[in-house]
C-alpha cells in the first residue's frame, strides 16, 4: 500500500486550514447549491451558462474540501526545535544576505500547505528552502533559482 503524502505545517497553519474547511462546508457549499437551484429554474440546462458555471464552482469547492480534509488527516505538526537554534529547519525563520551586494532577506520555512511568499513563508520544497535546510549561521550557500544561481550567507536563524 502506498503511504499518503504527509503535510508538514505549524499548529497555526493547521488551524487556518481547519477554518477554511469549516467555511467551505458550512457557507460556500450552501451558496453553490442555491446557485444551482436558481440556475435550474431558468429552464433548458443544455444552454444554461449560469448552471454550467455553478456546477464548475461546485466541483472546485468539493475538490478543495477533499484536499483540505486530506491535508488535515495527514498533517505533521512542526515542533519548536530549540535544541538546534542556529540550524535552519522547518518552522524557523532564516535571514540571509545575498552575496556580493548584501541585500538582506528573511523567510520562514513552512510546509507547502501553508506557504505564502507574500507573507514571507516559503515552502520546504522551494529551491531556496531546500538549499538552506540543515545549514547554520555563518554558512555560505549556493542557491539555484529560476533566475540563475545566487550565493547567500546565513546571518540569523530564529
Beta strands, then each sheet from edge to edge (+ up, - down):
strand 1: 7-9
strand 2: 75-77
strand 3: 93-99
strand 4: 103-110
strand 5: 121-123
strand 6: 140-145
strand 7: 148-157
sheet 1: 1+ 2+
sheet 2: 5+ 4+ 3- 7+ 6-
end
